[in-house]
Amino acid sequence: MKRLDIAARINLIFRSLRYRNYRLFFGGQSISLIGTWMQRIALPWMVYRMTGSAFMLGLVGFVGQIPTFILAPVAGVVTDRFHRYRVLIITQIVSMAQASVLAYLTLSGDIKLWHIIVLSIILGCVTAFDVPSRHSFVVDMVEKKEDLGNAIALNSMMFNGARLIGPSIAGVILAVTSEGICFLLNAISFIFVIASLLMMKVDGKKKSATKSGLFSDLKEGFLYAFGFAPIKHIILLLALVSLMGTSYQVLMPVYAKEVLKGGSEIFGFLMGAAGLGAFLAALYLASRETVITLGRIIPLATGIAGAALTIISLEDLFFLTFFLMVFVGLGLMLHTVSSNTILQTITDDDKRGRIMSFYTMSIMGIAPFGSLIAGAMAKALGTRLTLLIGGISCLAGAYFFYRKLPLLKKIARPKYEKMGMIPEIVTGIQIASEPDLKTEE
């Protein structure tokens, strides 16, 4: 009986893989994302090795992500107007070219700081179009809408499985060879995701042409997103956490070296620990049969991440930091995936790209400002105090979002009824807004 229960649970977790296109996407992305995380670890380590400056770490993070903030709204319009599949293929090819150039310059010994800045800007521009199109394309790959939450959670599990593996591999490679090998392996990994996309069977019909202009579409998306309180508050909390919470990543090379007195392998292990927590969070969300209580998970998860960052700022023990980093990754991933699932479910399909572009701005477009602020604060106040401020900010955001839940229930109910969306989402927000009720979990 137990074996049957385990098999049923596994089938439940991976139920979205029964769709051929999603299965291909999952396989190709799983390999490619390992390379992506290797580059994400190797690049800041190389910058810090070249400059020895926490501020330069923040600056490189800023210039690499600010294009996402600037271009994401336009990318959302493009995603809604054109075929998401074709946009994805283009972004993957350009990303492979970027990684190849970075690998060549590094391995040849010709790499300069300005090369890194320019290539980071290019990748940031690509990411602005890649993320909303990739998230929106999930709906096209999963035929039954009730499996959408599972597919989103599997995406995150895939992303964070790579986040667990990639940094660990990168840490070993950095200890025995050079950053260039990490960049080269990342370039090679894109072959798999491009091949998986080309193997898909996709409806080739173009989207209906629109007579409205770019500005009109941008305005419509903005009014839609910020005129509906649940979407607005989810996006605002995501932006706050990206600004003050996830910026911890840019400080980890400094924390590993100056606080824990370690090298690249310690840095890799810490980021791997965050990846482990994020992977466990995604696994949990994928195993859920419904999306009940997702509204409550958002502030709870944000509070977990904020508390863990706060404690990290006050101690200097490797094993304790490693343990706490698991909860940082766990909390941030629960928050992000729960927010993504609710946004994708309640959004009209013809505006999905634009809502996902605001989502992209919140989690990635705001991040460069967080990186820049974190780098400047670390230089002026120290790494520990900067992490402390970030943790407290997340705790404050979690509290204020929790206080807004009754309002979200009141506003959301007629909207869900009118749109005829999944009833479990309504139940989730209702339960989240009534803290005195006992959950079944």
ROGU-486802 format. One record per residue (C-alpha): residue in one letter; x, y negated, z. Coordinates in pm, whole numbers, padded with zeros to 5 digits. Layout:
+------+--------+--------+--------+
! code !      u !      v !      w !
+------+--------+--------+--------+
!    A !      X !      Y !      Z !
...
+------+--------+--------+--------+
This chain:
+------+--------+--------+--------+
! code !      u !      v !      w !
+------+--------+--------+--------+
!    M !  00000 !  00000 !  00000 !
!    K !  00283 ! -00235 !  00087 !
!    R !  00448 ! -00167 ! -00249 !
!    L !  00124 ! -00256 ! -00424 !
!    D !  00096 ! -00575 ! -00221 !
!    I !  00454 ! -00672 ! -00309 !
!    A !  00395 ! -00599 ! -00678 !
!    A !  00073 ! -00802 ! -00673 !
!    R !  00251 ! -01091 ! -00502 !
!    I !  00531 ! -01084 ! -00761 !
!    N !  00275 ! -01079 ! -01043 !
!    L !  00100 ! -01374 ! -00879 !
!    I !  00421 ! -01574 ! -00853 !
!    F !  00522 ! -01515 ! -01215 !
!    R !  00175 ! -01507 ! -01373 !
!    S !  00249 ! -01796 ! -01612 !
!    L !  00515 ! -01583 ! -01782 !
!    R !  00241 ! -01388 ! -01958 !
!    Y !  00222 ! -01677 ! -02204 !
!    R !  00482 ! -01618 ! -02478 !
!    N !  00582 ! -01980 ! -02533 !
!    Y !  00621 ! -02046 ! -02163 !
!    R !  00824 ! -01726 ! -02125 !
!    L !  01064 ! -01840 ! -02397 !
!    F !  01087 ! -02185 ! -02244 !
!    F !  01152 ! -02041 ! -01898 !
!    G !  01433 ! -01817 ! -02024 !
!    G !  01612 ! -02083 ! -02227 !
!    Q !  01582 ! -02353 ! -01964 !
!    S !  01701 ! -02118 ! -01688 !
!    I !  02038 ! -02085 ! -01859 !
!    S !  02066 ! -02444 ! -01976 !
!    L !  01988 ! -02591 ! -01635 !
!    I !  02277 ! -02403 ! -01474 !
!    G !  02507 ! -02593 ! -01707 !
!    T !  02324 ! -02918 ! -01636 !
!    W !  02382 ! -02879 ! -01263 !
!    M !  02747 ! -02794 ! -01317 !
!    Q !  02787 ! -03125 ! -01500 !
!    R !  02591 ! -03313 ! -01232 !
!    I !  02832 ! -03186 ! -00969 !
!    A !  03153 ! -03224 ! -01170 !
!    L !  03087 ! -03579 ! -01295 !
!    P !  03060 ! -03761 ! -00957 !
!    W !  03352 ! -03559 ! -00826 !
!    M !  03565 ! -03670 ! -01121 !
!    V !  03457 ! -04033 ! -01075 !
!    Y !  03549 ! -04022 ! -00707 !
!    R !  03881 ! -03851 ! -00786 !
!    M !  03963 ! -04117 ! -01047 !
!    T !  03856 ! -04422 ! -00845 !
!    G !  03837 ! -04321 ! -00477 !
!    S !  03544 ! -04561 ! -00448 !
!    A !  03198 ! -04494 ! -00306 !
!    F !  03079 ! -04808 ! -00484 !
!    M !  03194 ! -04671 ! -00821 !
!    L !  03000 ! -04353 ! -00751 !
!    G !  02691 ! -04566 ! -00702 !
!    L !  02765 ! -04774 ! -01010 !
!    V !  02805 ! -04472 ! -01238 !
!    G !  02483 ! -04326 ! -01096 !
!    F !  02311 ! -04657 ! -01160 !
!    V !  02414 ! -04701 ! -01524 !
!    G !  02334 ! -04335 ! -01594 !
!    Q !  01978 ! -04362 ! -01468 !
!    I !  01870 ! -04721 ! -01529 !
!    P !  01782 ! -04644 ! -01896 !
!    T !  01519 ! -04403 ! -01764 !
!    F !  01358 ! -04685 ! -01566 !
!    I !  01360 ! -04920 ! -01864 !
!    L !  01257 ! -04674 ! -02137 !
!    A !  01023 ! -04437 ! -01952 !
!    P !  00704 ! -04639 ! -02024 !
!    V !  00786 ! -04645 ! -02396 !
!    A !  00875 ! -04275 ! -02380 !
!    G !  00534 ! -04205 ! -02229 !
!    V !  00362 ! -04373 ! -02525 !
!    V !  00582 ! -04175 ! -02767 !
!    T !  00494 ! -03853 ! -02585 !
!    D !  00121 ! -03926 ! -02615 !
!    R !  00146 ! -04030 ! -02981 !
!    F !  00380 ! -03766 ! -03123 !
!    H !  00427 ! -03391 ! -03094 !
!    R !  00587 ! -03316 ! -02756 !
!    Y !  00754 ! -03007 ! -02900 !
!    R !  00951 ! -03202 ! -03160 !
!    V !  01049 ! -03469 ! -02907 !
!    L !  01188 ! -03192 ! -02686 !
!    I !  01400 ! -03039 ! -02962 !
!    I !  01556 ! -03378 ! -03041 !
!    T !  01636 ! -03454 ! -02677 !
!    Q !  01804 ! -03114 ! -02628 !
!    I !  02022 ! -03155 ! -02936 !
!    V !  02137 ! -03504 ! -02832 !
!    S !  02205 ! -03380 ! -02477 !
!    M !  02424 ! -03102 ! -02615 !
!    A !  02618 ! -03357 ! -02821 !
!    Q !  02669 ! -03578 ! -02514 !
!    A !  02804 ! -03290 ! -02307 !
!    S !  03034 ! -03184 ! -02594 !
!    V !  03190 ! -03531 ! -02623 !
!    L !  03235 ! -03551 ! -02246 !
!    A !  03403 ! -03210 ! -02243 !
!    Y !  03637 ! -03301 ! -02530 !
!    L !  03749 ! -03628 ! -02373 !
!    T !  03806 ! -03466 ! -02035 !
!    L !  03992 ! -03159 ! -02162 !
!    S !  04209 ! -03371 ! -02391 !
!    G !  04307 ! -03594 ! -02100 !
!    D !  04177 ! -03908 ! -02272 !
!    I !  03880 ! -03967 ! -02043 !
!    K !  03842 ! -04321 ! -01907 !
!    L !  03589 ! -04471 ! -01671 !
!    W !  03426 ! -04667 ! -01951 !
!    H !  03378 ! -04341 ! -02146 !
!    I !  03189 ! -04198 ! -01850 !
!    I !  02974 ! -04510 ! -01822 !
!    V !  02882 ! -04513 ! -02194 !
!    L !  02808 ! -04141 ! -02205 !
!    S !  02602 ! -04168 ! -01885 !
!    I !  02394 ! -04446 ! -02043 !
!    I !  02334 ! -04229 ! -02351 !
!    L !  02221 ! -03936 ! -02139 !
!    G !  01996 ! -04168 ! -01939 !
!    C !  01824 ! -04281 ! -02260 !
!    V !  01771 ! -03920 ! -02365 !
!    T !  01635 ! -03827 ! -02023 !
!    A !  01376 ! -04105 ! -02043 !
!    F !  01214 ! -03922 ! -02337 !
!    D !  01297 ! -03567 ! -02229 !
!    V !  01133 ! -03557 ! -01885 !
!    P !  00779 ! -03683 ! -01968 !
!    S !  00768 ! -03474 ! -02286 !
!    R !  00891 ! -03163 ! -02102 !
!    H !  00642 ! -03200 ! -01818 !
!    S !  00357 ! -03275 ! -02058 !
!    F !  00450 ! -02981 ! -02280 !
!    V !  00384 ! -02737 ! -01995 !
!    V !  00011 ! -02793 ! -02047 !
!    D !  00051 ! -02693 ! -02414 !
!    M !  00235 ! -02372 ! -02323 !
!    V ! -00007 ! -02255 ! -02053 !
!    E ! -00347 ! -02175 ! -02201 !
!    K ! -00551 ! -02150 ! -01880 !
!    K ! -00562 ! -02465 ! -01672 !
!    E ! -00591 ! -02271 ! -01347 !
!    D ! -00234 ! -02150 ! -01408 !
!    L ! -00098 ! -02501 ! -01451 !
!    G !  00002 ! -02537 ! -01085 !
!    N !  00184 ! -02205 ! -01101 !
!    A !  00369 ! -02306 ! -01419 !
!    I !  00478 ! -02637 ! -01264 !
!    A !  00599 ! -02454 ! -00954 !
!    L !  00787 ! -02200 ! -01168 !
!    N !  00950 ! -02490 ! -01353 !
!    S !  01071 ! -02623 ! -01022 !
!    M !  01180 ! -02278 ! -00907 !
!    M !  01378 ! -02243 ! -01230 !
!    F !  01526 ! -02590 ! -01188 !
!    N !  01630 ! -02523 ! -00832 !
!    G !  01748 ! -02171 ! -00896 !
!    A !  01991 ! -02339 ! -01134 !
!    R !  02053 ! -02605 ! -00870 !
!    L !  02154 ! -02324 ! -00633 !
!    I !  02377 ! -02142 ! -00883 !
!    G !  02523 ! -02434 ! -01080 !
!    P !  02684 ! -02629 ! -00792 !
!    S !  02832 ! -02309 ! -00648 !
!    I !  02992 ! -02221 ! -00980 !
!    A !  03103 ! -02581 ! -01030 !
!    G !  03264 ! -02587 ! -00686 !
!    V !  03472 ! -02280 ! -00768 !
!    I !  03568 ! -02412 ! -01114 !
!    L !  03667 ! -02749 ! -00971 !
!    A !  03887 ! -02574 ! -00714 !
!    V !  04078 ! -02367 ! -00973 !
!    T !  04070 ! -02571 ! -01294 !
!    S !  03917 ! -02901 ! -01414 !
!    E !  03588 ! -03084 ! -01460 !
!    G !  03617 ! -03044 ! -01836 !
!    I !  03534 ! -02672 ! -01814 !
!    C !  03207 ! -02756 ! -01638 !
!    F !  03118 ! -03003 ! -01913 !
!    L !  03206 ! -02750 ! -02184 !
!    L !  02991 ! -02477 ! -02030 !
!    N !  02704 ! -02723 ! -02007 !
!    A !  02734 ! -02803 ! -02378 !
!    I !  02728 ! -02431 ! -02463 !
!    S !  02426 ! -02371 ! -02241 !
!    F !  02207 ! -02598 ! -02455 !
!    I !  02227 ! -02343 ! -02736 !
!    F !  01994 ! -02117 ! -02539 !
!    V !  01720 ! -02372 ! -02476 !
!    I !  01730 ! -02497 ! -02836 !
!    A !  01703 ! -02138 ! -02961 !
!    S !  01409 ! -02069 ! -02729 !
!    L !  01225 ! -02377 ! -02856 !
!    L !  01279 ! -02279 ! -03219 !
!    M !  01139 ! -01930 ! -03149 !
!    M !  00808 ! -02065 ! -03018 !
!    K !  00482 ! -02047 ! -03206 !
!    V !  00348 ! -02399 ! -03181 !
!    D !  00047 ! -02568 ! -03336 !
!    G !  00203 ! -02788 ! -03604 !
!    K ! -00091 ! -03029 ! -03625 !
!    K !  00004 ! -03391 ! -03566 !
!    K ! -00177 ! -03594 ! -03305 !
!    S ! -00447 ! -03823 ! -03422 !
!    A ! -00314 ! -04157 ! -03533 !
!    T ! -00392 ! -04449 ! -03308 !
!    K ! -00466 ! -04798 ! -03425 !
!    S ! -00362 ! -04961 ! -03100 !
!    G ! -00019 ! -05116 ! -03062 !
!    L !  00263 ! -05026 ! -02828 !
!    F !  00182 ! -05302 ! -02579 !
!    S ! -00184 ! -05204 ! -02574 !
!    D ! -00096 ! -04841 ! -02497 !
!    L !  00148 ! -04947 ! -02227 !
!    K ! -00118 ! -05167 ! -02066 !
!    E ! -00378 ! -04891 ! -02083 !
!    G ! -00143 ! -04645 ! -01914 !
!    F ! -00049 ! -04892 ! -01641 !
!    L ! -00411 ! -04978 ! -01561 !
!    Y ! -00504 ! -04610 ! -01560 !
!    A ! -00221 ! -04516 ! -01323 !
!    F ! -00248 ! -04802 ! -01076 !
!    G ! -00622 ! -04848 ! -01094 !
!    F ! -00686 ! -04508 ! -00937 !
!    A ! -00567 ! -04496 ! -00574 !
!    P ! -00459 ! -04128 ! -00553 !
!    I ! -00229 ! -04164 ! -00854 !
!    K ! -00104 ! -04501 ! -00735 !
!    H ! -00014 ! -04387 ! -00384 !
!    I !  00150 ! -04067 ! -00505 !
!    I !  00368 ! -04265 ! -00746 !
!    L !  00455 ! -04528 ! -00486 !
!    L !  00566 ! -04267 ! -00231 !
!    L !  00772 ! -04090 ! -00496 !
!    A !  00940 ! -04423 ! -00575 !
!    L !  01019 ! -04492 ! -00209 !
!    V !  01171 ! -04148 ! -00155 !
!    S !  01376 ! -04180 ! -00475 !
!    L !  01501 ! -04523 ! -00368 !
!    M !  01596 ! -04442 ! -00010 !
!    G !  01594 ! -04062 !  00024 !
!    T !  01731 ! -03882 ! -00280 !
!    S !  02015 ! -04132 ! -00306 !
!    Y !  02187 ! -03912 ! -00045 !
!    Q !  02327 ! -03718 ! -00341 !
!    V !  02556 ! -04001 ! -00446 !
!    L !  02706 ! -04007 ! -00095 !
!    M !  02770 ! -03633 ! -00063 !
!    P !  03122 ! -03641 ! -00217 !
!    V !  03218 ! -03906 !  00039 !
!    Y !  03041 ! -03723 !  00323 !
!    A !  03212 ! -03395 !  00234 !
!    K !  03556 ! -03553 !  00224 !
!    E !  03547 ! -03818 !  00495 !
!    V !  03300 ! -03678 !  00751 !
!    L !  03343 ! -03302 !  00709 !
!    K !  03710 ! -03329 !  00603 !
!    G !  03654 ! -03093 !  00311 !
!    G !  03710 ! -03079 ! -00062 !
!    S !  03512 ! -03001 ! -00376 !
!    E !  03412 ! -02658 ! -00249 !
!    I !  03241 ! -02812 !  00058 !
!    F !  03064 ! -03061 ! -00168 !
!    G !  02946 ! -02776 ! -00390 !
!    F !  02819 ! -02574 ! -00093 !
!    L !  02623 ! -02869 !  00047 !
!    M !  02452 ! -02935 ! -00285 !
!    G !  02393 ! -02563 ! -00321 !
!    A !  02224 ! -02561 !  00021 !
!    A !  01985 ! -02834 ! -00094 !
!    G !  01923 ! -02625 ! -00404 !
!    L !  01846 ! -02321 ! -00189 !
!    G !  01587 ! -02517 !  00007 !
!    A !  01432 ! -02653 ! -00311 !
!    F !  01422 ! -02303 ! -00461 !
!    L !  01243 ! -02165 ! -00154 !
!    A !  00993 ! -02453 ! -00172 !
!    A !  00919 ! -02384 ! -00538 !
!    L !  00887 ! -02009 ! -00467 !
!    Y !  00633 ! -02083 ! -00195 !
!    L !  00429 ! -02313 ! -00420 !
!    A !  00436 ! -02060 ! -00705 !
!    S !  00300 ! -01791 ! -00471 !
!    R ! -00007 ! -01996 ! -00380 !
!    E ! -00331 ! -01880 ! -00541 !
!    T ! -00486 ! -02228 ! -00521 !
!    V ! -00372 ! -02585 ! -00471 !
!    I ! -00560 ! -02628 ! -00142 !
!    T ! -00383 ! -02858 !  00108 !
!    L ! -00141 ! -03005 ! -00147 !
!    G ! -00251 ! -03349 ! -00029 !
!    R ! -00135 ! -03271 !  00323 !
!    I !  00191 ! -03113 !  00203 !
!    I !  00308 ! -03442 !  00049 !
!    P !  00356 ! -03643 !  00373 !
!    L !  00461 ! -03334 !  00571 !
!    A !  00735 ! -03248 !  00322 !
!    T !  00855 ! -03608 !  00304 !
!    G !  00878 ! -03613 !  00684 !
!    I !  01082 ! -03290 !  00687 !
!    A !  01335 ! -03433 !  00442 !
!    G !  01354 ! -03762 !  00630 !
!    A !  01410 ! -03591 !  00965 !
!    A !  01684 ! -03368 !  00822 !
!    L !  01868 ! -03667 !  00668 !
!    T !  01842 ! -03854 !  00997 !
!    I !  02003 ! -03569 !  01192 !
!    I !  02275 ! -03523 !  00927 !
!    S !  02372 ! -03886 !  00974 !
!    L !  02434 ! -03823 !  01344 !
!    E !  02649 ! -03506 !  01334 !
!    D !  02968 ! -03383 !  01164 !
!    L !  02954 ! -03000 !  01180 !
!    F !  02967 ! -02817 !  00847 !
!    F !  02738 ! -02527 !  00936 !
!    L !  02476 ! -02757 !  01089 !
!    T !  02495 ! -02987 !  00788 !
!    F !  02460 ! -02687 !  00555 !
!    F !  02151 ! -02572 !  00749 !
!    L !  01995 ! -02919 !  00745 !
!    M !  02064 ! -02964 !  00374 !
!    V !  01838 ! -02666 !  00312 !
!    F !  01554 ! -02862 !  00473 !
!    V !  01642 ! -03174 !  00276 !
!    G !  01603 ! -02977 ! -00047 !
!    L !  01294 ! -02798 !  00083 !
!    G !  01115 ! -03116 !  00183 !
!    L !  01199 ! -03313 ! -00129 !
!    M !  01095 ! -03029 ! -00359 !
!    L !  00764 ! -02964 ! -00179 !
!    H !  00690 ! -03335 ! -00210 !
!    T !  00785 ! -03361 ! -00576 !
!    V !  00611 ! -03047 ! -00702 !
!    S !  00293 ! -03110 ! -00503 !
!    S !  00280 ! -03463 ! -00643 !
!    N !  00347 ! -03338 ! -00996 !
!    T !  00073 ! -03075 ! -00972 !
!    I ! -00192 ! -03321 ! -00853 !
!    L ! -00094 ! -03581 ! -01114 !
!    Q ! -00099 ! -03329 ! -01400 !
!    T ! -00433 ! -03186 ! -01293 !
!    I ! -00630 ! -03509 ! -01252 !
!    T ! -00491 ! -03689 ! -01557 !
!    D ! -00670 ! -03710 ! -01892 !
!    D ! -00471 ! -03525 ! -02158 !
!    D ! -00448 ! -03825 ! -02390 !
!    K ! -00277 ! -04022 ! -02111 !
!    R ! -00068 ! -03739 ! -01969 !
!    G !  00255 ! -03857 ! -02130 !
!    R !  00218 ! -04205 ! -01985 !
!    I !  00137 ! -04078 ! -01635 !
!    M !  00436 ! -03845 ! -01656 !
!    S !  00646 ! -04142 ! -01764 !
!    F !  00547 ! -04324 ! -01442 !
!    Y !  00630 ! -04003 ! -01257 !
!    T !  00968 ! -04003 ! -01433 !
!    M !  01025 ! -04366 ! -01339 !
!    S !  00943 ! -04286 ! -00978 !
!    I !  01174 ! -03987 ! -00937 !
!    M !  01450 ! -04080 ! -01183 !
!    G !  01407 ! -04440 ! -01293 !
!    I !  01409 ! -04573 ! -00937 !
!    A !  01700 ! -04348 ! -00843 !
!    P !  01970 ! -04571 ! -01001 !
!    F !  01867 ! -04857 ! -00775 !
!    G !  01893 ! -04613 ! -00486 !
!    S !  02238 ! -04507 ! -00605 !
!    L !  02355 ! -04865 ! -00634 !
!    I !  02209 ! -04961 ! -00296 !
!    A !  02351 ! -04649 ! -00131 !
!    G !  02697 ! -04715 ! -00274 !
!    A !  02695 ! -05078 ! -00160 !
!    M !  02554 ! -04992 !  00183 !
!    A !  02808 ! -04714 !  00232 !
!    K !  03088 ! -04958 !  00155 !
!    A !  02951 ! -05220 !  00396 !
!    L !  02794 ! -05007 !  00671 !
!    G !  02948 ! -04663 !  00629 !
!    T !  02815 ! -04332 !  00497 !
!    R !  02650 ! -04225 !  00822 !
!    L !  02443 ! -04539 !  00874 !
!    T !  02335 ! -04537 !  00510 !
!    L !  02204 ! -04180 !  00545 !
!    L !  02029 ! -04278 !  00869 !
!    I !  01846 ! -04567 !  00701 !
!    G !  01743 ! -04338 !  00415 !
!    G !  01605 ! -04076 !  00654 !
!    I !  01406 ! -04328 !  00857 !
!    S !  01263 ! -04480 !  00538 !
!    C !  01132 ! -04138 !  00430 !
!    L !  00972 ! -04085 !  00771 !
!    A !  00802 ! -04424 !  00749 !
!    G !  00673 ! -04353 !  00398 !
!    A !  00536 ! -04016 !  00509 !
!    Y !  00348 ! -04178 !  00796 !
!    F !  00187 ! -04451 !  00584 !
!    F !  00085 ! -04201 !  00314 !
!    Y ! -00074 ! -03978 !  00578 !
!    R ! -00270 ! -04276 !  00707 !
!    K ! -00404 ! -04335 !  00353 !
!    L ! -00540 ! -03983 !  00307 !
!    P ! -00898 ! -04060 !  00424 !
!    L ! -00916 ! -04340 !  00165 !
!    L ! -00786 ! -04107 ! -00105 !
!    K ! -01061 ! -03857 ! -00020 !
!    K ! -01331 ! -04122 ! -00049 !
!    I ! -01208 ! -04253 ! -00384 !
!    A ! -01108 ! -03918 ! -00538 !
!    R ! -01429 ! -03719 ! -00486 !
!    P ! -01651 ! -03898 ! -00744 !
!    K ! -01358 ! -03909 ! -00987 !
!    Y ! -01311 ! -03530 ! -00970 !
!    E ! -01683 ! -03468 ! -01004 !
!    K ! -01704 ! -03694 ! -01309 !
!    M ! -01401 ! -03538 ! -01475 !
!    G ! -01503 ! -03181 ! -01387 !
!    M ! -01155 ! -03095 ! -01272 !
!    I ! -01041 ! -02794 ! -01068 !
!    P ! -01251 ! -02792 ! -00749 !
!    E ! -00960 ! -02668 ! -00536 !
!    I ! -00788 ! -03003 ! -00589 !
!    V ! -01087 ! -03179 ! -00437 !
!    T ! -01086 ! -02939 ! -00145 !
!    G ! -00714 ! -02996 ! -00097 !
!    I ! -00752 ! -03370 ! -00065 !
!    Q ! -01055 ! -03332 !  00160 !
!    I ! -00869 ! -03103 !  00398 !
!    A ! -00562 ! -03328 !  00384 !
!    S ! -00770 ! -03626 !  00490 !
!    E ! -00914 ! -03450 !  00796 !
!    P ! -00620 ! -03374 !  01028 !
!    D ! -00840 ! -03227 !  01301 !
!    L ! -00949 ! -02937 !  01080 !
!    K ! -00766 ! -02608 !  01108 !
!    T ! -00615 ! -02464 !  00793 !
!    E ! -00649 ! -02103 !  00699 !
!    E ! -00276 ! -02073 !  00644 !
+------+--------+--------+--------+
